[in-house]
């Protein structure tokens, strides 16, 4: 299937968005009517798209388009329009870095346009059988067409557009279904929410993430990048090896502070640990975002209490 700039597919997507949003489990979705898609060219055939949700990587060329992540369903039509400003080649492949809706919400819409979705086995399983919501209620499973068609739990290489796109599993870090995507010919690494340059880091414990996995995962990312590698985070500005090192050191430092507090008084409550401000020496350096210092401390506290 070759998708051109005709109005028909975009009209179809807009209608499909309404049904998808009705199933959304997010407590407060953004006002998508105000979202604009920003396209940034990183090389001759590589771009990023930023709208609302995770940053999308776009590889283009004679073999077609490969995307990393799909943002929210309500934005698919605008994302397709942005891609059509780059190329008229078919959107062939979509890789999900992890299961959160701001990275997978557009899956169903892209699948209906003929795009093949790749992701970890664990990610597909969690979309089919989601964890309970914050209030303990049962979340709705993802629609069948939103599910990845090709799944894996070991490294995979996709050969297209003169690039050897490497899909690299990372164990139990931000979630238990994380993938980072390497574009070695471009010296680019797309890492999803394993690294965010806005706000503090965070692991989703209810979906298999872990503190040790995040620390080890960041170590793996650091080993994959060279001095000139551009690292595309799940959210925020593009960074490099030094940004990854700084975030790993931040996590280790705060874990050490919280461990020391609990070693001195194992009965300390989370409120008392927050009041001790274990992130104080980093707060001025961290760009503020939805992942706040308090949420970060709550995550690290829970993991330290659990012996991690």
C-alpha positions in Angstrom: 0.0 0.0 0.0 1.3 3.4 -0.9 -0.3 6.2 1.0 -0.4 9.5 -0.9 -1.6 12.9 0.1 -5.2 12.2 -0.7 -7.8 13.4 1.7 -9.6 10.0 2.1 -7.2 8.3 4.4 -6.9 11.3 6.7 -10.7 11.6 6.9 -10.8 7.9 7.9 -8.2 8.4 10.6 -10.0 11.3 12.1 -13.2 9.2 12.5 -11.2 6.3 14.0 -9.7 8.7 16.6 -13.0 9.3 18.2 -13.6 5.6 18.9 -10.0 5.1 20.2 -10.2 8.1 22.5 -13.4 6.8 24.0 -11.4 3.7 25.2 -8.5 5.8 26.7 -7.6 5.1 30.3 -5.7 8.4 30.9 -7.5 10.4 33.6 -6.9 13.7 31.9 -6.0 13.8 28.2 -4.5 17.0 26.6 -6.5 19.3 24.5 -5.5 17.8 21.1 -7.2 20.5 19.1 -4.3 22.9 20.1 -1.5 20.5 19.3 0.8 21.3 16.4 3.3 18.9 15.0 6.9 20.2 14.8 9.2 18.5 12.3 13.0 18.6 12.7 15.4 17.3 10.1 18.5 15.6 11.6 20.0 14.3 8.4 19.1 13.9 4.7 16.6 11.2 5.4 16.0 11.3 9.2 13.6 13.5 11.1 11.8 13.8 14.4 8.2 14.7 15.0 7.1 16.4 18.2 3.4 17.0 19.1 1.9 15.7 22.3 3.5 12.6 23.8 6.7 10.8 22.9 9.0 12.2 20.3 8.7 10.2 17.0 11.7 9.3 14.9 11.2 9.0 11.1 13.6 7.2 8.8 12.8 7.8 5.1 14.1 6.6 1.8 13.3 4.5 -1.3 12.2 1.5 0.7 9.6 3.6 2.6 9.1 5.1 6.0 10.0 3.6 9.4 8.6 5.3 12.6 9.6 4.9 16.2 6.5 5.4 18.4 3.0 6.7 17.4 1.9 9.3 20.0 -1.8 9.6 20.8 -4.5 8.4 18.4 -6.0 11.8 18.1 -2.9 13.1 16.4 -2.4 10.4 13.7 -4.0 12.5 10.9 -1.7 15.4 11.7 1.3 13.1 12.0 0.6 11.6 8.6 0.2 15.1 7.1 3.7 16.0 8.5 5.2 12.8 7.1 3.6 13.6 3.7 5.5 16.9 3.8 8.7 14.8 4.0 8.0 11.9 1.6 5.2 10.2 -0.3 6.6 6.7 0.3 4.5 4.2 2.2 4.7 4.1 6.0 5.9 0.5 6.3 7.1 -0.1 9.8 6.4 1.2 13.4 8.4 0.3 16.4 7.0 0.8 19.9 9.7 1.7 22.5 7.3 0.9 25.4 3.5 0.5 26.1 2.4 3.9 27.4 -0.4 5.5 25.5 1.5 8.6 24.5 3.8 6.3 22.5 1.4 3.6 21.3 -2.0 5.4 21.1 -1.7 5.8 17.3 -1.0 2.1 16.7 -4.4 1.1 15.5 -4.7 4.0 13.1 -1.3 3.3 11.5 -2.1 -0.4 11.3 -5.2 0.4 9.3 -3.0 2.3 6.9 -1.0 -0.9 6.3 1.9 -0.2 8.7 3.5 -3.3 10.4 4.1 -2.8 14.2 7.1 -4.2 15.9 7.6 -4.4 19.7 8.7 -6.6 22.6 6.7 -9.7 23.5 6.1 -8.2 26.9 4.7 -5.0 25.4 2.1 -6.9 23.4 1.1 -9.0 26.4 0.5 -5.9 28.5 -1.6 -4.2 25.8 -3.7 -7.4 25.6 -3.9 -7.8 29.4 -3.3 -4.3 30.9 -2.5 -3.7 34.6 -5.3 -2.3 36.8 -5.7 1.4 36.7 -4.7 3.7 39.5 -8.0 3.3 41.3 -7.8 -0.5 41.0 -10.4 -0.9 38.2 -9.8 -3.1 35.2 -8.4 -1.4 32.2 -9.6 -2.1 28.7 -7.3 -4.2 26.5 -6.0 -2.5 23.3 -7.9 -3.1 20.1 -6.6 -6.0 18.1 -5.2 -3.8 15.3 -3.2 -1.8 17.9 -1.2 -4.9 18.9 2.3 -5.4 17.5 2.4 -7.9 14.6 6.1 -8.7 14.9 7.3 -9.4 18.5 10.7 -10.3 19.8 12.8 -10.7 23.0 16.2 -10.5 21.4 17.9 -8.0 19.1 16.4 -7.6 15.7 17.7 -5.8 12.6 15.6 -4.2 9.9 17.4 -3.5 6.7 15.9 -0.5 4.8 16.7 2.8 3.3 20.4 2.1 3.4 20.3 1.7 7.2 20.6 -1.4 9.5 18.0 -0.4 12.1 18.8 -2.3 15.3 16.0 -3.0 17.8 17.6 -3.6 21.2 15.6 -5.0 24.2 16.3 -3.4 27.6 15.3 -5.5 30.6 12.8 -4.2 33.2 13.9 -0.5 33.0 11.2 2.1 32.4 8.8 -0.9 31.8 9.5 -4.6 31.2 8.9 -4.1 27.4 11.4 -1.4 26.6 13.2 -1.3 23.2 15.9 1.2 22.2 16.4 1.7 18.4 19.8 2.3 17.0 20.5 3.9 13.6 24.2 3.2 13.2 24.7 4.8 9.8 23.2 8.0 11.2 24.9 7.7 14.6 21.4 8.1 16.3 19.9 6.2 19.2 16.1 6.6 20.0 15.6 5.5 23.6 11.9 6.2 24.5 11.2 7.0 28.1 14.3 5.2 29.4 15.7 8.7 29.2 13.8 12.0 29.3 15.6 15.3 29.2 12.6 17.0 30.8 11.9 16.2 34.5 13.2 13.4 36.6 13.6 9.8 35.5 10.9 7.3 36.4 10.1 3.6 36.2 6.6 2.3 35.9 6.6 -0.4 38.6 3.1 -1.5 37.8 4.3 -2.4 34.3 7.5 -4.2 35.1 9.9 -1.3 35.4 12.5 -1.3 38.2 15.3 0.8 39.7 18.1 -1.8 39.1 16.8 -2.2 35.6 16.9 1.5 34.9 20.4 1.8 36.2 21.6 -1.2 34.2 19.7 0.0 31.2 21.3 3.4 31.2 24.6 1.7 31.5 23.8 -0.3 28.4 22.8 2.9 26.5 26.1 4.6 27.5 28.0 1.6 26.1 26.1 2.0 22.8 26.8 5.6 22.1 30.0 7.3 20.9 31.2 10.9 21.3 29.0 12.2 18.4 25.9 10.0 18.9 22.7 11.9 19.0 20.3 10.5 21.6 16.6 11.1 21.0 14.8 10.9 24.4 11.2 10.0 24.9 10.5 13.6 25.8 12.7 16.8 25.7 15.7 18.0 23.8 18.1 15.7 22.0 21.1 14.8 24.2 24.4 12.9 24.0 26.5 10.4 26.0 27.2 13.0 28.7 23.4 13.4 29.3 23.0 9.7 29.8 25.9 9.5 32.2 24.6 12.5 34.2 21.1 10.9 34.6 22.6 7.5 35.7 24.8 9.3 38.2 21.8 11.3 39.5 19.8 8.1 40.1 22.7 6.5 41.9 23.3 9.6 44.1 19.7 9.9 45.1 19.4 6.2 45.8 22.5 6.4 48.0 21.0 9.4 49.9 17.6 7.6 50.5 19.4 4.4 51.5 21.4 6.4 54.1 18.3 8.0 55.5 16.6 4.6 55.9 19.8 3.0 57.3 19.7 5.7 60.0 16.0 5.2 60.7 14.2 2.4 59.0 10.9 3.7 60.2 11.0 6.9 58.2 7.9 7.5 56.2 7.9 8.5 52.6 6.7 12.0 53.7 9.7 12.3 56.0 12.1 11.3 53.2 10.5 13.8 50.8 10.8 16.5 53.5 14.6 15.7 53.7 14.9 16.8 50.0 17.3 14.1 48.8 17.2 15.7 45.3 18.0 19.2 46.5 21.5 19.3 44.9 20.0 18.4 41.5 16.7 20.4 41.4 18.3 23.5 39.8 19.8 21.4 37.0 16.8 19.3 36.1 14.4 20.9 33.6 11.0 20.8 35.2 8.4 18.5 33.6 5.6 16.1 34.5 8.1 13.8 36.2 8.6 15.8 39.4 11.2 15.4 42.1 8.5 14.1 44.5 7.4 11.4 42.1 11.1 10.4 41.6 11.7 10.2 45.3 8.6 8.1 45.8 9.8 5.6 43.2 13.3 5.4 44.6 12.0 5.1 48.1 9.7 2.2 47.2 12.5 0.4 45.5 15.0 0.9 48.3 12.4 -0.3 50.8 11.9 -3.4 48.7 15.7 -4.1 48.8 16.6 -2.8 45.4 
